[in-house]
Amino acid sequence: MTKAEKRIFVVTGATASGKSDFAFKLAKNNNGVIINADSMQIYKQIPIISAQPKEKDKTSISHYLYGFVDIFNKEKQYSVGDYILVLENILTNIKSDQTPIIVGGTMLYIDAILHGLSYIPLIRDDVKFEVREKYKHALSDEIFSDLKLIDKKYAKIVDKSNTQRLIRGIEVKLSTGISIVDFWKQKQNSILERYNVEKIIIDVPREELYKKINNRFDKMIENGVIDEAMSVYNYSINNNIDYTKLPKAIGLHEFFSFFNGTISLDEAINKSKQFSRNYAKRQLTWFRNRCVDFRRMTVF
């Protein structure tokens, strides 16, 4: 089988939609291997809060790009460009009789996989310095408020709790005068261009999706997510790491606020659920605009 004939699946959907379970069943029926496309599931210290696959599932089906990045790595933040390079290497080495199944809901990852990375000019040094200084100690809500004034297009789809991406959007717009969204629209080469790509989106009605989000977080509590978050928090404190700068997995920083006494446990849980629902809403908007050629599937 040549690469031009090789089949590959890209499965996406909102958080808690059931896409991982769907991908697992798809892999079982197609001699498949599963490749992660979720920007939080790459971190090894947070398997519960990022909803990584169960160990028994990873044992029965080959899984790639889950839990392979150290969340405490201060030398380098993991970018979508890093992800694409590793993904390309994995695809090259998968056996010819195996079917790759890429699954995840991170919008930047899915877009880069299908359309390639967009060229964005280097940010001017003066802009980078000014923006980084301004938001050095800012909360994500403050940065997001500024982003809405500077780049409305990007503000509609970005994860407003992800300070790194918020700052990146502001830097690009101030430095180039062009929205980062418009750069993404420029035609690029996809790493899947020589594959027969089958694109699937897991479709769940919004109200049902919100219930699934709430139920999944309750299950995370039962499975020890508070202890997991506490472990990350304690390691940060004991090693002089600024935990506020760690990746913005939804729920993680809300628990940090509980640990430092800023909010109650109930508030941390309710905020986490609310932020998850807000994120799902942004995902649904993005899918509606950017995934028009995906086959929609319903899971039960």
Secondary structure, DSSP 8 states (H G I E B T S, - for coil): --TTT-EEEEEEESTTSSHHHHHHHHHHHTTEEEEE--SSTTBTT-TTTTT---HHHHHHS-EESSS-B-TT--S----HHHHHHHHHHHHHHS-TTSEEEEE---HHHHHHHHH---------HHHHHHHHHHTTT--HHHHHHHHHHH-HHHHTTS-TT-HHHHHHHHHHHHHHSS-HHHHHTS----TTTTSEEEEEEE---HHHHHHHHHHHHHHHHHTTHHHHHHHHHHHHHHTT--GGGS---TTHHHHHHHHTTSS-HHHHHHHHHHHHHHHHHHHHHHHHHH-TTSEEE---
